[in-house]
């Protein structure tokens, strides 16, 4: 256990700054559009950094370096997969998604096919995937803050849960976005400083550092070819279907801005992931087995930069957890308050009531999340994260991809794709955990199944919306950048 | 948010179809290029391990330079080319 006053001080400083940012964001208004999509007023530059902050979860900030420390080259594959998802998003989804000008993924599905049952299915899969994503963040917060700060597990989960709920309730999407911008700068800088110190330790010779780690630079320590391929596909397509990432595209003022935001985030996370192998390998070379999968970065920071760097990294790790969880919370709130309540229960709700319901939902989901975090103590978090990516890769990505580019896709085709893709992904992962086969990531089976279901069911049943030409025009035309 | 979608004319529908077709060709050709570059790492690691573990400079193997340097540089080049090209393409259709 590491109990360093500087680290605790950095965490307190992070809390003060981020709460200040959330309070500052209140001055921009309190409409539903402001709460969910910041009035579509986030610039491409801001959105790029914010997406980077949202994406640099504890898994990216601590986990990738930890995997490189543990498995060598194979750990790098995670970084490549996380990165590649944004290329797919840019090429096929970002601009049309923004131009369709909705609030959530379920909102997109309803606008595209006008089907309430499809909207309901999207709400269910949004909540399932986001819960599988949010629980490991909470479990990670409890474990990590226990190791790094000496906090009790329950205390760490409750503090993290309350903070992320407050960020969203107080600041809405704009406050969360501004916080993510700040946190992205902190996380990237912490990784950069650690990388520089690691290289300085080896007299600026990365070659000498690699010489110290021996065969770990070669592939195959962890993943066999099939699982390596399946993991890459799952991470790339899963990223392109993550609701908490997709909704942030709606905050851009135009489709063009959405594209530039994606280019920006690719440079931010690309440079970030280029540094993680250096840190992971340095952790192996300098600390040996003394480091841990999630603690190699802070321990290396302590070894190379003393208490100040250790403090920045611990503060950054805490920030990473809260930042990502706040984004997940907004996605869940959108699914319940906007899609379920306004979309299906009370479409005539006033703007004021919509915001009120959104805030009450946020608090309820926040409390529920804390409960889940406590209930899943000691659970295998990698399993849950894998399930989240597998579900989004097998449900939302095929629906969005086909819905944006294939005019003839029907509501029943979309529903069949969602259900078959999601169910097969869950089945394959569950049977893998039960030891019935060795395929860790289901994407190479569940994603093609979802695409096939969409194609054949659309050919056989359901109908295209009457206004399909207008919908396609809106998604693909430069003139369609509406608020 | 405006829920209302303005009704398009037949000519506009035709123009939209052409626009989608042009965007699709650009996105898909670059997307396939990216996925080939990306997935080639696993394929080459499996079928050409001697080549991939060959040390190019010092302790830097082909697979390492490919995964940590070439993949990122190639991806950035592809996305920059895409954004510039699609902006021109959309501008030309106005």
Interface residues (C-beta under 8 A of the other chain):
Chain A: X33 X73 X76 X77 X80 X83 X84 X87 X88 X90 X91 X92 X95 X101 X102 X103 X111 X207 X210 X211 X217 X218 X219 X220 X225 X228 X229 X232 X236 X256 X259 X260 X262 X263 X266 X267 X270 X273 X274 X277 X405 X407 X467 X469 X470 X471 X472 X473 X474 X476 X477 X478 X479 X482 X483
Chain B: X1 X2 X3 X5 X6 X7 X8 X12 X13 X16 X17 X19 X20 X23 X24 X27 X28 X30 X31 X34 X38 X39 X41 X42 X45 X46 X49 X52 X53 X57 X58 X59 X60 X61 X63 X64 X67 X68 X69 X71 X72 X75 X76 X78 X79 X80 X82 X83 X86 X87 X90 X91 X93 X94
